């Protein structure tokens, strides 16, 4: 699965799942989909009382601007779209960018609700105020009010409504009922750096992890006794407490289903989970060369330095002494370098799907990721070497 093509095509969680399904179909895995989330399970050759789970976790969503239910506004001869912020966006990075729109439409056909993926072929923009009208911006910094400053300019025709654009995506006898459409960075992924050692792209957090897991699963063969699971969850950027998120019952219900279908008693599932291993794979903060003071000096991952172990004494990450040790052993066996990240004590720490899944399933879990810069910007940056290392690590995990 070509990485750049995957990045360019996966412009919403729905498109991400659609692309993952197309890639994984035919590889022998059972696929289960739920509203922007996907779980793939490869059953063992022979399930038995010693069977365990090898689970790789990632999330399909990313910070975005979602077009509101009643988005149309007009000012100064321009039609604007009002948006809702989704996740922890770096607001300023969305200004003066070419923005596409894509998402899911829900419509009525023959008395039933149907859905359709769309991706528009027009570009919108959120223009920044000229320096002549904001003279102190370079000295005082740019402040963005998400309610008033992020409306997207989309056309000059005052009579046009955006919902009519969405309706035009449907056949004549279909009635639009609802939509979930968001803006995205329309610039494609590119190799960067003088030696093409880096990748510049939108949505690297967390499509990089999704791609690495899928690549490893595609390269794997069924194990003798263990279940291989790739879980691509939705809504991590807003807390995961949804039916398709890590805080819902999606993963647990699928594990119970495949365990039972393999002829194993459900009474033994919790015991199997407690001795299994989950890798929660999300991105990690690389040391910014212009701001090295923002990192704890002994725990600063660098681009190209290898896969990052993420630890936190407040348990914002799921890593513990045993799961971390298992991860380091996995790195050793895979020949992959390992780095360690902790947050400074005077700065808050983010979180992942790891603690939620580990607590709900009782499965030992370690939080890991590829180091990156510009996290949650509309354009992010990783090292090609780190992505290759992550794929190699996951291939070893699934052997």
VENFENQUI-V409214 format. One record per backbone hydrogen bond with DSSP energy under -0.5 kcal/mol. NH is the residue of the N-H (numbers start at 0). CO is the residue of the C=O. E is the energy in kcal/mol with one decimal. If there is no record, write none. Layout:
((NH & CO & E) (NH & CO & E))
This chain:
((5 & 1 & -2.2) (6 & 2 & -2.4) (7 & 3 & -2.4) (8 & 4 & -2.1) (9 & 5 & -1.8) (10 & 8 & -1.6) (15 & 11 & -2.4) (16 & 12 & -2.4) (17 & 13 & -2.2) (18 & 14 & -2.5) (19 & 15 & -2.4) (20 & 16 & -2.8) (21 & 17 & -2.0) (22 & 18 & -1.8) (23 & 19 & -2.4) (24 & 20 & -2.0) (26 & 23 & -2.1) (28 & 23 & -0.5) (29 & 40 & -3.3) (31 & 38 & -2.4) (33 & 36 & -2.5) (36 & 33 & -0.7) (37 & 231 & -2.5) (38 & 31 & -2.7) (39 & 229 & -2.9) (40 & 29 & -2.4) (41 & 227 & -2.8) (42 & 40 & -0.6) (44 & 222 & -3.2) (45 & 223 & -2.5) (50 & 47 & -2.0) (53 & 226 & -2.7) (54 & 52 & -0.6) (54 & 276 & -2.2) (55 & 228 & -2.8) (56 & 54 & -0.5) (56 & 278 & -3.2) (57 & 230 & -2.3) (59 & 232 & -2.9) (60 & 232 & -0.5) (63 & 85 & -2.1) (64 & 182 & -0.6) (65 & 63 & -0.6) (65 & 83 & -2.8) (66 & 180 & -2.4) (67 & 81 & -2.3) (70 & 67 & -0.7) (72 & 79 & -2.0) (74 & 77 & -2.3) (77 & 74 & -1.6) (78 & 154 & -3.3) (79 & 72 & -3.4) (80 & 151 & -2.3) (81 & 70 & -2.2) (81 & 79 & -0.5) (83 & 65 & -3.2) (85 & 63 & -2.7) (88 & 86 & -1.6) (89 & 375 & -1.8) (90 & 88 & -1.0) (92 & 89 & -1.5) (93 & 90 & -2.1) (94 & 91 & -1.4) (95 & 125 & -2.5) (96 & 93 & -0.7) (98 & 96 & -0.6) (98 & 123 & -2.3) (99 & 183 & -2.6) (101 & 181 & -2.1) (102 & 117 & -2.1) (103 & 179 & -2.3) (104 & 115 & -2.7) (105 & 177 & -2.9) (106 & 113 & -2.6) (107 & 174 & -2.5) (108 & 111 & -2.8) (111 & 108 & -1.5) (113 & 106 & -3.2) (113 & 111 & -0.5) (115 & 104 & -2.0) (117 & 102 & -2.6) (119 & 100 & -2.4) (123 & 98 & -3.0) (124 & 152 & -1.5) (126 & 124 & -0.5) (132 & 129 & -1.7) (133 & 130 & -1.0) (136 & 133 & -2.0) (138 & 135 & -0.6) (139 & 135 & -3.5) (140 & 136 & -1.9) (142 & 140 & -0.6) (144 & 142 & -0.5) (145 & 143 & -0.7) (148 & 144 & -3.0) (151 & 80 & -2.1) (152 & 124 & -2.9) (153 & 78 & -2.3) (154 & 78 & -1.1) (157 & 155 & -0.8) (159 & 156 & -1.3) (163 & 160 & -0.9) (164 & 160 & -0.9) (164 & 161 & -0.5) (165 & 161 & -1.7) (166 & 162 & -2.5) (167 & 163 & -1.6) (168 & 165 & -1.4) (169 & 166 & -1.9) (173 & 170 & -1.7) (174 & 107 & -1.4) (175 & 173 & -0.6) (176 & 105 & -2.9) (177 & 105 & -2.0) (179 & 103 & -2.6) (181 & 101 & -3.0) (182 & 64 & -3.1) (183 & 99 & -1.9) (185 & 97 & -2.5) (189 & 199 & -2.6) (191 & 197 & -2.5) (195 & 192 & -1.9) (197 & 191 & -2.4) (198 & 381 & -2.6) (199 & 189 & -3.0) (200 & 379 & -1.9) (203 & 200 & -0.5) (205 & 203 & -0.9) (206 & 202 & -1.9) (207 & 203 & -2.2) (209 & 205 & -1.8) (210 & 206 & -2.7) (211 & 207 & -2.2) (212 & 208 & -2.4) (213 & 209 & -2.3) (214 & 210 & -2.6) (215 & 211 & -2.0) (216 & 212 & -2.5) (217 & 213 & -2.5) (218 & 214 & -1.3) (219 & 216 & -1.1) (226 & 51 & -3.0) (227 & 41 & -2.2) (228 & 53 & -2.7) (229 & 39 & -2.8) (230 & 55 & -2.8) (230 & 228 & -0.5) (231 & 37 & -3.5) (231 & 229 & -0.6) (232 & 57 & -2.6) (232 & 230 & -0.8) (233 & 243 & -2.1) (237 & 234 & -1.0) (238 & 235 & -1.6) (239 & 234 & -2.7) (241 & 239 & -1.9) (244 & 241 & -1.0) (246 & 239 & -2.5) (247 & 244 & -1.8) (252 & 248 & -2.6) (253 & 249 & -1.8) (254 & 250 & -2.5) (255 & 251 & -2.3) (256 & 252 & -1.9) (257 & 253 & -2.7) (258 & 254 & -2.0) (259 & 255 & -2.2) (260 & 256 & -2.6) (261 & 257 & -1.1) (262 & 259 & -1.9) (263 & 258 & -1.8) (267 & 264 & -1.9) (268 & 265 & -1.4) (269 & 265 & -0.5) (271 & 267 & -1.9) (272 & 268 & -2.6) (273 & 269 & -2.0) (274 & 270 & -0.7) (274 & 271 & -0.9) (275 & 272 & -1.6) (276 & 52 & -1.8) (277 & 363 & -2.2) (278 & 54 & -3.1) (279 & 277 & -0.6) (279 & 365 & -2.6) (280 & 56 & -2.8) (280 & 278 & -0.8) (281 & 279 & -0.7) (281 & 367 & -2.6) (283 & 369 & -2.7) (285 & 283 & -0.7) (285 & 371 & -2.6) (286 & 300 & -3.1) (288 & 286 & -0.6) (290 & 287 & -1.8) (293 & 290 & -1.8) (294 & 291 & -1.7) (295 & 341 & -0.6) (298 & 295 & -2.1) (300 & 298 & -0.7) (304 & 301 & -2.0) (306 & 336 & -1.4) (307 & 368 & -3.1) (308 & 338 & -3.5) (309 & 307 & -0.5) (309 & 366 & -2.8) (310 & 308 & -0.6) (310 & 340 & -2.4) (314 & 311 & -1.7) (323 & 319 & -2.6) (324 & 320 & -1.5) (325 & 321 & -2.4) (326 & 322 & -1.9) (327 & 323 & -2.4) (328 & 324 & -2.1) (329 & 325 & -2.1) (330 & 326 & -2.5) (331 & 327 & -2.2) (332 & 328 & -2.5) (333 & 329 & -2.0) (334 & 330 & -1.0) (334 & 331 & -0.6) (335 & 330 & -2.5) (338 & 306 & -2.7) (340 & 308 & -2.9) (341 & 298 & -0.7) (346 & 343 & -1.6) (351 & 315 & -0.7) (356 & 352 & -2.5) (357 & 353 & -2.8) (358 & 354 & -2.2) (359 & 355 & -2.1) (360 & 356 & -2.5) (361 & 357 & -1.6) (363 & 272 & -0.5) (365 & 277 & -2.1) (366 & 309 & -0.5) (367 & 279 & -2.7) (367 & 365 & -0.5) (368 & 307 & -1.5) (371 & 283 & -2.2) (372 & 380 & -2.3) (376 & 373 & -2.4) (379 & 200 & -3.6) (380 & 372 & -1.9) (381 & 198 & -1.7) (382 & 370 & -0.5) (383 & 196 & -2.2) (384 & 196 & -0.5) (386 & 382 & -1.6) (387 & 383 & -2.3) (388 & 384 & -2.4) (389 & 385 & -2.2) (390 & 386 & -2.1) (391 & 387 & -2.3) (392 & 388 & -2.5) (393 & 389 & -2.4) (394 & 390 & -2.2) (395 & 391 & -1.6) (396 & 392 & -1.8) (397 & 393 & -1.7) (398 & 395 & -1.4))
